[in-house]
């Protein structure tokens, strides 16, 4: 699809089990499943990071996984790290605030001043992107206009993935399929959010590529948006 010049091109990338789960159970780190990825697929993930101007994950993912979000298995620059956190609820000692790369934390006007100041002291660049919650459409505009970010990769959890898709901000999806079944009615899956009411509300994808990367199947899709807009300007974090 054609991307608006006022926002980055967005690729959502994730590992998922055969039943579409991201973790073993609610509140569990995705790193447990990621260690079962073939090393060739780990390289693909880091190649994708290196090819991106920025990488974005949600604040809950940071609290659970405490990831660095850097490039390690290939040569290349670390992408800018972007974290929507409406209430600035990121631990000041989180690994994502390491000096390896610039970290942008998007907050709302309701974020407590003390938390915002603590994150600034820890080295984060703070941007204001909403009144009550971070507006993801507004954040995309800020990333493009103020930071020159043209290619954004999302390694989000189900909440961030839902909001980005709901606001029609995702252009491509790349999935790494892990040969496991996890189960669990409340185990996080690729996309969370609200239940849809009819098939007309389904977000349609067009499969454009699939291949084996080591022992893992990788599928790639274009996201096809039809019908009305993506709702209000509420965001994530």
C-alpha positions as CSV (number, residue, x, y, z in Angstrom):
1,X,0.0,0.0,0.0
2,X,1.1,3.6,-0.5
3,X,2.4,5.2,2.7
4,X,1.6,8.8,3.6
5,X,4.7,11.0,3.5
6,X,4.0,12.2,7.0
7,X,4.6,8.9,8.7
8,X,7.1,6.1,8.5
9,X,6.7,2.8,6.6
10,X,5.8,0.3,9.3
11,X,6.7,-3.4,9.4
12,X,5.3,-5.5,12.2
13,X,7.6,-8.5,13.0
14,X,6.9,-11.2,15.6
15,X,7.5,-14.8,16.5
16,X,4.3,-16.8,17.1
17,X,3.5,-20.3,18.0
18,X,1.3,-22.6,15.8
19,X,-1.7,-21.4,17.8
20,X,-0.8,-17.7,17.4
21,X,0.6,-17.1,20.9
22,X,3.5,-14.8,21.8
23,X,4.4,-16.2,25.2
24,X,3.9,-19.2,27.5
25,X,1.3,-17.4,29.6
26,X,0.0,-13.9,30.6
27,X,2.8,-11.8,32.1
28,X,5.5,-14.2,30.9
29,X,8.5,-12.9,28.8
30,X,8.5,-13.7,25.1
31,X,12.3,-14.4,25.4
32,X,11.4,-17.9,26.6
33,X,9.9,-18.8,23.2
34,X,12.4,-16.8,21.3
35,X,15.3,-19.0,22.5
36,X,13.7,-21.8,20.4
37,X,14.1,-19.8,17.2
38,X,16.6,-21.2,14.7
39,X,19.8,-19.1,14.7
40,X,19.2,-18.2,11.1
41,X,15.9,-16.6,12.1
42,X,17.7,-14.7,14.9
43,X,20.0,-13.3,12.2
44,X,16.9,-12.4,10.1
45,X,15.4,-10.5,13.1
46,X,18.6,-8.6,13.6
47,X,19.1,-7.9,9.9
48,X,15.6,-6.4,10.0
49,X,16.5,-4.2,13.0
50,X,19.6,-3.0,11.2
51,X,17.6,-2.1,8.1
52,X,15.2,0.0,10.2
53,X,15.5,3.6,11.3
54,X,13.7,2.8,14.5
55,X,12.2,0.0,16.4
56,X,9.1,0.3,18.6
57,X,7.7,-1.8,21.5
58,X,5.1,-1.1,24.1
59,X,5.9,-0.1,27.7
60,X,4.5,-3.4,29.0
61,X,6.9,-5.4,26.9
62,X,9.8,-3.3,28.3
63,X,8.6,-4.0,31.9
64,X,8.3,-7.8,31.2
65,X,11.2,-8.5,28.8
66,X,13.6,-5.6,29.7
67,X,15.1,-5.9,26.2
68,X,18.0,-3.8,24.8
69,X,16.5,-3.7,21.3
70,X,19.9,-3.5,19.7
71,X,21.6,-5.2,16.7
72,X,23.9,-8.0,17.8
73,X,24.1,-10.9,15.3
74,X,24.9,-8.8,12.2
75,X,26.9,-5.7,11.3
76,X,24.8,-2.6,11.3
77,X,23.8,0.4,13.3
78,X,21.4,0.2,16.2
79,X,18.0,1.7,15.4
80,X,16.4,4.4,17.4
81,X,14.3,2.9,20.2
82,X,10.7,4.2,20.5
83,X,8.5,3.4,23.5
84,X,4.9,4.8,23.8
85,X,4.3,5.1,27.6
86,X,1.4,7.4,28.3
87,X,2.2,7.6,32.0
88,X,6.0,7.5,31.6
89,X,5.9,4.2,33.6
90,X,9.3,2.9,32.4
91,X,11.9,1.9,35.0
92,X,14.8,4.5,34.8
93,X,17.2,1.6,34.9
94,X,15.6,-0.4,32.1
95,X,18.0,-1.8,29.5
96,X,16.3,0.1,26.7
97,X,17.8,3.3,28.2
98,X,21.3,2.0,27.7
99,X,23.7,4.4,25.8
100,X,23.8,2.0,22.8
101,X,21.2,4.0,20.9
102,X,18.9,6.9,21.1
103,X,15.7,6.1,23.0
104,X,12.5,8.1,22.5
105,X,9.8,7.8,25.1
106,X,6.4,9.2,24.0
107,X,4.2,10.4,26.9
108,X,0.9,12.1,27.4
109,X,0.2,15.3,29.2
110,X,-1.0,13.3,32.2
111,X,2.4,11.7,32.8
112,X,3.7,12.5,36.3
113,X,6.4,15.1,36.1
114,X,8.7,13.1,38.4
115,X,8.7,10.1,36.2
116,X,9.3,12.1,33.1
117,X,12.3,13.9,34.7
118,X,13.7,10.6,35.9
119,X,13.6,9.2,32.4
120,X,15.3,12.3,31.0
121,X,18.0,12.0,33.6
122,X,18.4,8.4,32.5
123,X,19.1,9.6,28.9
124,X,15.7,9.3,27.2
125,X,14.4,11.8,24.7
126,X,10.9,12.7,25.8
127,X,8.2,13.6,23.3
128,X,4.6,14.7,24.1
129,X,2.1,12.9,21.9
130,X,-1.3,13.1,23.5
131,X,-3.5,14.5,26.2
132,X,-4.8,11.4,28.2
133,X,-3.0,8.7,26.1
134,X,-0.3,8.6,23.5
135,X,-1.8,9.2,20.1
136,X,-0.1,6.7,17.8
137,X,-1.0,8.7,14.6
138,X,0.5,11.8,16.2
139,X,3.6,9.9,17.3
140,X,4.1,8.6,13.8
141,X,4.0,12.2,12.5
142,X,6.5,13.3,15.2
143,X,8.9,10.5,14.3
144,X,8.8,11.4,10.6
145,X,8.9,15.2,10.9
146,X,11.2,15.7,13.9
147,X,13.5,12.6,13.7
148,X,13.5,11.8,10.0
149,X,12.4,8.2,10.6
150,X,11.2,6.6,7.4
151,X,11.3,2.9,8.2
152,X,9.9,1.7,11.6
153,X,9.9,-1.8,12.8
154,X,7.4,-3.0,15.5
155,X,8.2,-5.9,17.9
156,X,5.1,-5.2,19.9
157,X,2.9,-7.1,22.2
158,X,-0.8,-7.6,21.5
159,X,-1.9,-4.2,22.8
160,X,0.5,-2.1,20.7
161,X,-0.1,-4.4,17.7
162,X,-3.9,-3.8,18.0
163,X,-3.7,-0.1,18.3
164,X,-1.3,0.3,15.3
165,X,-3.5,-1.9,13.1
166,X,-6.7,-0.2,14.4
167,X,-5.2,3.2,13.3
168,X,-4.1,1.8,9.9
169,X,-0.5,2.4,10.7
170,X,1.0,-1.0,9.7
171,X,2.0,-1.6,6.1
172,X,3.6,-5.1,6.3
173,X,3.7,-8.0,8.7
174,X,6.5,-10.6,8.9
175,X,5.9,-13.7,11.1
176,X,8.3,-16.3,12.4
177,X,6.4,-19.5,13.0
178,X,7.5,-21.6,15.9
179,X,6.4,-25.3,15.9
180,X,4.8,-25.3,19.3
181,X,1.2,-25.2,20.7
182,X,0.9,-23.3,24.0
183,X,-2.9,-22.9,24.5
184,X,-4.4,-20.8,27.3
185,X,-7.5,-18.7,26.9
186,X,-5.7,-15.6,28.3
187,X,-2.3,-16.3,26.8
188,X,-1.2,-13.2,24.7
189,X,-1.7,-13.6,21.0
190,X,-0.4,-11.5,18.1
191,X,-3.2,-9.0,18.3
192,X,-5.3,-8.1,21.3
193,X,-7.8,-5.2,21.6
194,X,-11.5,-5.2,21.3
195,X,-13.6,-8.0,19.8
196,X,-14.9,-7.4,16.3
197,X,-18.6,-7.6,15.6
198,X,-18.6,-8.9,12.0
199,X,-16.4,-10.2,9.2
200,X,-16.5,-6.7,7.6
201,X,-14.2,-5.5,10.5
202,X,-11.5,-8.1,9.9
203,X,-8.2,-6.7,8.8
204,X,-7.3,-8.4,5.6
205,X,-3.8,-9.4,4.6
206,X,-2.3,-10.4,1.3
207,X,0.4,-13.1,1.5
208,X,3.4,-12.0,-0.6
209,X,6.2,-14.3,0.4
210,X,6.9,-17.4,2.5
211,X,10.2,-19.3,3.0
212,X,12.1,-21.5,5.4
213,X,14.7,-19.6,7.4
214,X,16.8,-22.4,9.0
215,X,14.0,-24.6,10.4
216,X,11.4,-21.8,10.9
217,X,8.7,-20.9,8.5
218,X,8.6,-17.2,7.8
219,X,5.5,-15.6,6.2
220,X,5.2,-12.0,4.9
221,X,2.0,-10.1,4.2
222,X,0.9,-6.7,3.0
223,X,-1.9,-5.2,5.1
224,X,-5.1,-4.3,3.2
225,X,-7.3,-1.7,4.7
226,X,-10.9,-1.2,3.4
227,X,-13.9,0.7,4.6
228,X,-13.9,3.5,7.2
229,X,-11.2,5.1,9.3
230,X,-9.4,3.8,12.3
231,X,-11.4,5.4,15.1
232,X,-10.3,8.0,17.5
233,X,-6.8,9.2,18.3
234,X,-6.3,7.1,21.4
235,X,-3.1,5.2,21.5
236,X,-1.1,2.7,23.5
237,X,1.1,2.6,26.5
